[in-house]
Amino acid sequence: MLGPVEGRLGGTPVNLGPPKQRLVLAALLLDANRTLSMARLVDLTWPDSPPPSARTAIHGRISRLRAVLAAGRHGVALVSAGFGYTLRIDPGAVDAHRFTDMLARARA
C-alpha cells in the first residue's frame, strides 16, 4: 500500500488485475475488517461520473479478487456484508497498517 498495489500469498506474487480492480482492493485493504458500501466503492472507482454499469463492474472486480485471494487460502476472505464488502485480513499483513501501528508505538 505504501507504493504500487502488489500482492503476495505465501511469498508468491499474485496478479491482482487491472488498475481499477487494484483500486478496489486497495480501498478494501485500507479499511481492512470493515465494510465498504457499494456506493463508496463506486465513488472511489469513478469519482467524477460513474457509468450506468458501475455496480455490475464492481461485482465483477470483487468476483475476480475473490478468485485470486481464494487461490492462496492464507487467512484472507472477501465477503459480502449487507450492501457492501468486507476484506477479512490480519491488519499486520498490510504495510500501511503495520506502519500506522509502528508509528503509534514509537510515539508512545
Rosetta silent file (secondary structure, phi, psi, omega in degrees, C-alpha in Angstrom):
SEQUENCE: MLGPVEGRLGGTPVNLGPPKQRLVLAALLLDANRTLSMARLVDLTWPDSPPPSARTAIHGRISRLRAVLAAGRHGVALVSAGFGYTLRIDPGAVDAHRFTDMLARARA
SCORE:     score description
SCORE:     0.000 S_00000001
   1 L     0.000  -27.106  177.974    0.000    0.000    0.000 S_00000001
   2 L   -90.449   63.380 -175.642    2.964    2.315    0.533 S_00000001
   3 L   144.520 -155.748  179.263    3.745    2.235   -3.179 S_00000001
   4 L   -60.867  146.517  178.059    2.297    0.207   -6.047 S_00000001
   5 L   -77.249  111.028  179.393   -0.525   -2.135   -5.073 S_00000001
   6 L  -129.983  154.432  178.440    1.072   -5.566   -5.149 S_00000001
   7 E  -131.971  148.461  174.428    0.075   -8.809   -3.565 S_00000001
   8 E  -137.932  135.101  174.104    1.823  -11.901   -2.340 S_00000001
   9 E  -120.026  117.100 -177.876    0.235  -15.015   -0.973 S_00000001
  10 L    62.203   30.509  179.259    2.644  -17.264    0.841 S_00000001
  11 L    85.070   -8.308 -179.133    5.517  -15.224   -0.592 S_00000001
  12 E   -95.277  127.282  177.502    4.394  -15.817   -4.173 S_00000001
  13 E   -60.912  143.142  177.180    3.444  -12.736   -6.242 S_00000001
  14 E  -122.994  148.362  178.074   -0.159  -12.747   -7.443 S_00000001
  15 L   -82.619  113.521 -177.451   -1.736  -10.941  -10.371 S_00000001
  16 L   -90.863    0.708  175.371   -4.227   -8.503   -8.867 S_00000001
  17 L    92.871 -169.244 -176.427   -5.663   -7.465  -12.199 S_00000001
  18 L   -70.304  170.088 -173.855   -6.106   -4.124  -13.936 S_00000001
  19 H   -52.997  -46.260 -178.044   -5.830   -0.709  -12.234 S_00000001
  20 H   -66.585  -31.610  176.552   -9.489   -0.266  -11.223 S_00000001
  21 H   -69.787  -40.754  176.670   -9.535   -3.752   -9.706 S_00000001
  22 H   -65.704  -33.361  177.051   -6.356   -2.959   -7.738 S_00000001
  23 H   -63.910  -43.681  177.766   -8.017    0.307   -6.624 S_00000001
  24 H   -60.872  -44.454  178.683  -10.979   -1.646   -5.217 S_00000001
  25 H   -62.936  -42.918  179.865   -8.572   -3.959   -3.412 S_00000001
  26 H   -60.001  -42.990  178.994   -6.558   -1.014   -2.055 S_00000001
  27 H   -62.119  -43.498  179.498   -9.727    0.579   -0.658 S_00000001
  28 H   -66.004  -36.726  178.515  -10.721   -2.688    0.998 S_00000001
  29 H   -66.929  -40.957  179.648   -7.211   -3.123    2.434 S_00000001
  30 H   -65.875  -28.556  176.777   -7.182    0.376    3.899 S_00000001
  31 L  -108.612   38.575 -177.154  -10.494   -0.411    5.585 S_00000001
  32 L   -48.913  133.960  176.793   -9.497   -3.979    6.478 S_00000001
  33 L    68.767   13.013  173.761  -12.145   -5.810    8.501 S_00000001
  34 L  -124.813  148.750 -177.890  -14.662   -3.001    7.995 S_00000001
  35 E   -80.521  130.966  171.563  -17.460   -2.960    5.465 S_00000001
  36 E  -104.999  128.071 -178.700  -17.177   -0.663    2.478 S_00000001
  37 E   -71.357  156.436  175.362  -20.522    0.077    0.857 S_00000001
  38 H   -58.214  -41.980  179.908  -21.088   -0.474   -2.827 S_00000001
  39 H   -59.046  -41.306  179.550  -21.776    3.268   -3.149 S_00000001
  40 H   -66.771  -41.784  178.635  -18.368    4.089   -1.627 S_00000001
  41 H   -63.595  -39.455  177.002  -16.576    1.632   -3.926 S_00000001
  42 H   -64.075  -46.359 -179.716  -18.330    3.164   -6.939 S_00000001
  43 H   -60.862  -39.754  179.845  -17.411    6.699   -5.787 S_00000001
  44 H   -69.939  -36.241 -176.765  -13.771    5.738   -5.291 S_00000001
  45 H   -77.133  -37.610  179.164  -13.544    3.974   -8.645 S_00000001
  46 L  -130.406   80.733 -174.205  -15.289    6.683  -10.679 S_00000001
  47 L   -64.836  -26.990 -176.281  -15.037    9.954   -8.682 S_00000001
  48 L   -89.105  -60.167  178.975  -16.464   12.166  -11.430 S_00000001
  49 L  -153.922  109.036 -179.561  -19.284   10.247  -13.044 S_00000001
  50 L   -70.174  146.718  176.220  -19.786    6.506  -12.745 S_00000001
  51 L   -72.294  162.646  178.189  -21.095    4.644  -15.781 S_00000001
  52 L   -58.519  -26.052 -177.898  -24.543    3.036  -15.592 S_00000001
  53 L   -91.275   14.987 -173.114  -22.799   -0.337  -15.316 S_00000001
  54 H   -57.569  -47.259 -178.238  -20.696    0.713  -12.286 S_00000001
  55 H   -63.270  -41.885  178.008  -22.293   -1.672   -9.788 S_00000001
  56 H   -62.805  -40.430  178.875  -22.025   -4.581  -12.204 S_00000001
  57 H   -63.957  -41.922  178.053  -18.378   -3.703  -12.822 S_00000001
  58 H   -63.454  -44.249  178.049  -17.658   -3.626   -9.069 S_00000001
  59 H   -57.438  -42.186  178.738  -19.361   -7.010   -8.626 S_00000001
  60 H   -63.484  -42.311  178.805  -17.143   -8.391  -11.404 S_00000001
  61 H   -64.898  -41.016  178.256  -13.998   -6.995   -9.819 S_00000001
  62 H   -62.178  -43.619  179.983  -14.968   -8.431   -6.441 S_00000001
  63 H   -60.303  -44.597  179.334  -15.561  -11.826   -8.046 S_00000001
  64 H   -67.232  -38.868  177.230  -12.134  -11.785   -9.715 S_00000001
  65 H   -65.079  -39.342  177.212  -10.448  -10.639   -6.492 S_00000001
  66 H   -59.454  -41.707  179.705  -12.156  -13.448   -4.593 S_00000001
  67 H   -63.365  -42.452  179.522  -10.749  -15.941   -7.082 S_00000001
  68 H   -64.653  -46.666 -176.646   -7.237  -14.524   -6.683 S_00000001
  69 H   -70.460  -35.925 -179.237   -7.433  -14.454   -2.885 S_00000001
  70 H   -70.209  -26.503 -178.699   -9.058  -17.882   -2.568 S_00000001
  71 H   -60.688  -32.580 -178.237   -6.301  -19.450   -4.643 S_00000001
  72 H   -90.112  -28.318 -179.017   -3.845  -18.877   -1.810 S_00000001
  73 L    47.916   55.304 -177.639   -6.114  -19.642    1.168 S_00000001
  74 L  -115.359   45.970  175.934   -3.878  -17.644    3.501 S_00000001
  75 L    74.401   24.279  178.637   -6.366  -16.279    6.013 S_00000001
  76 L  -119.545  132.170  178.398   -7.837  -13.703    3.650 S_00000001
  77 E  -139.451  133.438  175.945  -11.550  -13.585    2.845 S_00000001
  78 E  -108.261  108.955 -171.170  -13.537  -11.127    0.770 S_00000001
  79 E  -119.956  149.990  173.042  -17.123  -11.363    1.960 S_00000001
  80 E   -73.942  139.417 -179.686  -20.434   -9.727    1.168 S_00000001
  81 E  -143.920   99.831 -178.344  -21.711   -7.651    4.063 S_00000001
  82 L    62.479 -120.776  179.681  -25.092   -6.016    3.684 S_00000001
  83 L  -102.390   33.030 -179.268  -24.813   -3.580    0.789 S_00000001
  84 E  -159.218 -157.516 -176.432  -21.038   -3.783    0.595 S_00000001
  85 E  -138.400  148.999  176.803  -17.956   -5.892    1.070 S_00000001
  86 E  -126.237  132.184  173.530  -15.514   -6.632    3.858 S_00000001
  87 E   -98.885  110.692  178.634  -11.958   -7.852    3.391 S_00000001
  88 E   -88.572  116.542 -175.838  -11.139  -10.034    6.371 S_00000001
  89 L  -157.767  150.690  173.229   -7.396   -9.971    6.841 S_00000001
  90 L   -68.507  118.666 -179.299   -4.837   -9.633    9.588 S_00000001
  91 H   -55.681  -25.959  177.683   -4.024   -5.897    9.514 S_00000001
  92 H   -65.690  -13.401  178.054   -0.404   -6.857   10.156 S_00000001
  93 H   -85.767   -4.031 -177.820   -0.334   -8.279    6.637 S_00000001
  94 L  -112.441  119.993 -173.614   -0.917   -4.786    5.190 S_00000001
  95 H   -58.574  -35.962  179.997    2.103   -2.488    5.174 S_00000001
  96 H   -63.112  -38.213  178.393    0.037    0.673    5.681 S_00000001
  97 H   -72.748  -38.000  176.371   -1.451   -0.795    8.871 S_00000001
  98 H   -62.475  -41.498  179.345    1.940   -2.010   10.097 S_00000001
  99 H   -61.079  -47.493  179.915    3.332    1.494    9.522 S_00000001
 100 H   -60.650  -41.672  179.364    0.475    3.115   11.480 S_00000001
 101 H   -65.366  -45.239  179.248    0.950    0.640   14.321 S_00000001
 102 H   -63.614  -38.269  178.411    4.730    1.195   14.454 S_00000001
 103 H   -63.888  -44.136  178.801    4.209    4.965   14.414 S_00000001
 104 H   -63.007  -41.417  178.628    1.756    4.765   17.322 S_00000001
 105 H   -66.610  -38.083  179.433    4.178    2.593   19.308 S_00000001
 106 H   -65.433  -37.910  179.564    7.066    4.964   18.572 S_00000001
 107 H   -69.249  -30.544  179.793    5.025    7.927   19.796 S_00000001
 108 L   -74.894    0.000    0.000    4.176    6.066   22.998 S_00000001
